[in-house]
Amino acid sequence: MKIWFDGEIRSQGDTPVSVKSHTLHYGTAVFEGIRSYTTCAGATPFKLGAHIERLFRSAHALGLEIPFSEGDLRCAVQQVLEENKLTDAYIRPLVFLGEGSMGLDVQTIENANPVHVMISAWEWASYFDHGKMTGIRAVISNHRRVFSSPALVQAKASGHYLGSYCAHMDAKKGGYDEAILLDEAGYLAEASSANLFFVSRGEIFTPYVKHALSGITRQTVMKIGVDNGIRVTEQNSRPFSLLAADEAFLTGTACEIVPVIAVNGQRIGEGKVGEVTQLLAQKFSHLVRSAEQQSMSPQFSINQSSAPAIN
Ligand code: PMP
């Protein structure tokens, strides 16, 4: 496998990373997950510009200065796909701190830690395997989605995933496929690495992004809903709203759109993949492989419920 590392293509075993890398010790890194699909124009990473922009915003939130331009990294993504002869693939850019200061202060004059960038890609069919077709079983986690500052919520930072990891692994040990995390006030936030939606009486609801990543797939799915005449509302909801919903699903680059058919052992709706979920998944699958995917306008309007959550 070929990796783009600090501006050069290298073999995977030939990427110089020290065991004293700051990131290995403190989780000081930011990353992206991007999917490329086969379109009539060849391998086309979906919303590449938006993902690279988010990588730079995440880096900025952690004070990491990426020593390349957004354009450089967009080209590097294409180069990695070509070098590995990949078309339908998952792409992982990572910005991390190398060896230097072993304390938290990375700007000491003698020992400044270099910012490294690597981009890797591989075939990754679906994060939830069979679950994408038949639906997954989730559990509400005891771990909460908590951030130390509002500025960090939208940073796709490696350190954030410690909570996601613990929640996901606890769910797996309990026999579930995935964890759903609440925010500190007990409202639904998101899954361990995907955004959460539910459908009630034909309308789509999703938590605000105050305690969740503003997912690129989330935005895309909300637009598909609105474009298909379905009302989409962001609101604070208690777990009860999810348990009482007709359908539920998760969205994310790795998992795409995954139906959730049970939560805490209780069926959601009829306990099978719902009609709205199916429609959105079909439209999404068509969009990512279509020629117009890049030119899709992000403009659409959704409802924001200012009413206090009733359940
Ligand atoms: N929330 C979290 C915590 C995530 O890690 C991801 C995956 N990036 C998402 C939501 C979904 O984001 P996107 O649709 O941009 O992949």
Residues whose N, C-alpha, C, O or C-beta is under 5 A from the ligand:
A	BS01	PMP	G33 E190 A191 S192 S193 A194 N195 L213 S214 G215 I216 T217 R218 T251 G252 T253 A254
